[in-house]
């Protein structure tokens, strides 16, 4: 984008005055941001429009990524970077006497997702545009995002996240593209004169779905795709059939707030309303577009790919069937072939508690026609599979079972592709979780290991590293992330290794400043920054990290002269408000932080920092400052993980179980550049199968484990009477579902070797360098290319 500093300054000054009727020098940070964001949006609207026009003119195949969650993070820098005008704008702002970074912080970080799944969707949106693919997002414009987390006396409390409190400069409301989504009522089947069945819906509740579009700017390639988020509103005119105020409120409630559940299923009516609402609206707008092309319906899958991000948008399958059957008059078989060829599905978990199942009666009442279609899909599936696989297998794969509708089963049966998100995860799906389906449809199964965009996670979050890379290996890695491997040639180069250490130190200082300012805790930037940032979940085992901290604390209490290098244990984690155990762990960590941070015999040998309200923006601050990346989930439980990739790209060294994508990280960096410990996935499986794990025995026989766990119940940590007891019991009395006790010794051993190596600065820096140099394959650009080639069958715009 051609643009110079002088022009920018003029335009910005004008824009600010236009919006606020006074000069930018008098404006607040928020106003300064709004003026800048508004200006930037104006700069790309022409290309946005022409990208879409080109797709129409070329009749390009387009992919639609349906996701209940998107976590884009602040968009200002990302848009500027991708437009190629970041430096110019930074310079211009400076010349205007404004602090660009501060203005950028004036943007609200839209938290329209919970964690990994939502952030993956946003990395994918960036990579789809940046690799020149015609692809768009489809989701929900929640009025309130994921709750804001506060700690009060160490307990998590949740506050509403009113992310739209200021004007959202990026979105464009498109009222003329609104559609009607219908709930409830009755279905009437009637034959017309020629005996053709027509379906009529009566007494439905009609809701207006209004799209808000946000540009997804590709990296210096002129491609600007669309993220379409739907908002529920009351329809006007003849569609308005609400009688009471309560019914009106009900409508508004659909897109009111994001459910704060991560990898956890709650069978709530409002949730399924949300799922159908955005699935139906998305399908309707895709169909409306396709009809303009005036093609044959059989060409629909040649022009359209629809991807469903986990099972949350699975109702897109019966919704597409409904429209093809009832509105377009296609026969079942033709509609079914089209649907399967169009839809593909990603599974993100093997955890049973995250598998969506809806009560049959609830769906029948809320979505009577959709229910009929699901029942018919199910009937035909069983009828077709019995003769081939026998009763048992046919019924085991049924969609409707014991009064429940199993969404994963519907997603698999109604799609042509099912993928896991790391090789190990896909292997487990095929061998265990979805084995019955793998037997029936082996060709549907494939792996697509997750990825991350280094544009946000390195170029934006870590400018110091970006500059060092440019100076050392040139800038090609920015277009072609694999080229970052050129850094390997410098692994013995003292100067580069020292420069890398300097970069890291600078980022640690930046984070230390933040911690001092916001929490009043002083941390030493030369200490090891040991980072675990992810949702609070038992299977992710933050508690194992806690056990290590307590063990280290006890060792130091016994012998204060022990020469452990200083460590700062950094946590960031939200717990689902209804996840009691996870909240207890939050309280525990905060209580331990209070105890240890204020223990003068420990000094800064151990510091604990649990940041409030972890999210994308804080991740951008923490990740560049990390030395150790804690990826310690029980093997077999974490589908992939993506913070592992972000942290390695920033030169943190992974402390890893062989779980999810950690396995592939190990394969890429080599055993000498990662700390691996713990049970393997097959060993865990075997314990579960044979029921021969006995946590109590370990507690009794391992004095270090015993001493650590006793701290939870003997009063040595103030303020956790209830929490300490509950957590102790979960481990000792209820047999430690996630094998913390079993993995404790090998975890501690791995942490000790980290201590030893950290003391050898040259060696540590070399490991950090090798992690950065081997992070290229984890770019979501490659992940997306594989989705495009192997699943969606779409090609980049040349
Ligand atoms: I299912 N994931 C998530 O964040 N929320 C969910 O509801 C479900 C899965 C996560 C997995 O836990 C991660 O292992 C994975 O890296 C991420 O999805 C993206 O695939």
Boltz pocket constraint, residues with backbone or C-beta under 6 A from the ligand:
constraints:
  - pocket:
      binder: B
      contacts: [[A, 114], [A, 115], [A, 116], [A, 117], [A, 118], [A, 120], [A, 261], [A, 262], [A, 263], [A, 264], [A, 310], [A, 347], [A, 348], [A, 349], [A, 354], [A, 421], [A, 450], [A, 637], [A, 638], [A, 639], [A, 640], [A, 641], [A, 642], [A, 660]]
      max_distance: 6.0
